[in-house]
Amino acid sequence: MTDWNLPRDGGCLCGKVRFRITAPPLLTMVCHCKGCQRLTASGFSLSAVVPSDGFAVTQGEPAIGGLHGVNKHYFCSYCMSWLFTRPDGMDWIVNFRSTLLDDTGGFSTPFIETFTAEKLPWAATPAVHSFEGFPVLDDYGPLIEKFAHEPAPR
């Protein structure tokens, strides 16, 4: 897909924190890990990965929440919406919750799913690629290349 209708804006439930996406996603994904299940109070988290320079908080001050560990999970300090994650050691990307976009078209269909080993039995997705954990680092380049030419089904 070449037309992502950028920029796109999004924000938390209460509207105190807003962000803008100015770069196409590198990947869209679902994570089925227990941590994401607990952070979302659902079966998985749904997100899109964009280059760091294609993501900006335009209003408000997000706060770090979750486990405060390796990955920095950012939330609205008022409504507690989980906004985005900055993975440790990967400063070049931001993993944001794609359902928080004002217009989710194209950004919310997962291309990959991770941590299927912890997947709830009823949680089915249309993801094209599945991994029992996270893909190994060497797999991300080819996945990003495939996504660029064969985005997730809509």
N, C-alpha and C positions, 0 to 999 in steps of 0.2 A: 504494500500500500504506500503510495507516495503523498497523498493529500490527507494530512492529519488535522487540518483546520486549526492551525496554531496561530496565535497563542490560545491557550485554554486556561480558565481560572477555576478554582475550587476552594473549598473551605470546610471548616468544622461544622458541626450541628448547630451551634449557637451563632456562628458567623463572626466571632471575635478574631479568629485566625483565618487568613486568606492566603492562597498561594497561586503562582502562575507557572505554567509549563510552556516553554518556548522551543523545545527540541522534541523530535519524534521519540517514541519509546524504543529502547534497545530490546526489551522483552516485556511480555505481560505474563503474569504467573499467579498461581495459587500455591499457598504453603499449607500443608496439612499437619504441621508439627503441633505437639501438645501446647507449646508456648503460644502459637498463633491462635489455637482454639480457645485458650484462656483469655488472651488479650482481646479477642473479638466476641467472646461468648457465643461462638458459632462453630461450624465444622472446619473452617479454614479462613485464612486471610487472602484477600484479592488485591493484587498490586501491579504496578508498572514500574519499570526501571528506566530512568532517563539520566543523561549525563548531568553532573552537578551544575555545570554552567547553563543548563536548560531548565533549572528549577530555582524559584525564588519565593520566599515568604514576603508577601506584599502588605500584610497587615497583621498586627498582633505579635506576641512573643510566645512561641511554643516552648514547652517545658519537657525535659527528659523524663520518661516514665518507664514502665515495664521493669525489667530486671536491673537496669542501670549498669549493665555489664559490657560485654564485647560489642554488641550492636547498640547504637544509640537510637532508641525509639522516642519519637517526639509526639507530644499530645497537646491539645488545647488545655491550658491550666484551669479553665472555667468549666467547660462541658465534658472534658476528658476524652474527646474524640481522638483516636489514634490516627495521626496525620501522615507521618513518613518515618523512614528508618535510614540512617547513615551507617552502612556496614563497616565495621572496624577494618582498617587496612585497605579499604576500597573508596578512598576519598573522591574518586572520579565519577561516582554514581550516587543517585538518591533513589530509594525504593519507596514510592508514595502509594497511598491507598487510592486506587483509581476510582472507586465508587464515590469519592468526595468531589470529583470534578462536577462542575455545573452541567456539562455535556459529556457523558461517559462514552459516547459512540466510538468504537474501535479500541479504546483503551481498557475496557473491562473484560473482554473475552480472553481467557488464559491460553497462552501458547505452550507453557510448560507447567507441570505440577511437581512440587517437591514434597519430601517426607511422606510418601505414600505408605511407608511402613507404619505410620501412626494415623493413617486415614480412618475416619469413621466409616463403617460399612455402607451407609446410605449416601455418602458424599461423592457424587459423580460430577465430573466436569468434562467439557469438550476439549481439554488440553491435548495437543498433538504429541507431546513428549512427557513421559513420566519418569520420576526418579525416586528410589526408596529413601534417599536422604537428599542432600544438596548435590548437584552435579559437581564433578571434580573441576578444578579451576581451568584445566585445558579444554573442557567441554563448552565453556561459555562463549568463546570466540566463534566456533561453528554454529552454536545455537543462535547467537546474535545475527550471524550472516544468514542463516535460514529464515529467521523472523523477518529480516529486512526484505526478503524476496517472497516469502510465503507466510504472511501474517496469519494469526489464529482465525479459525472459522468464525463467522458472525452468527 
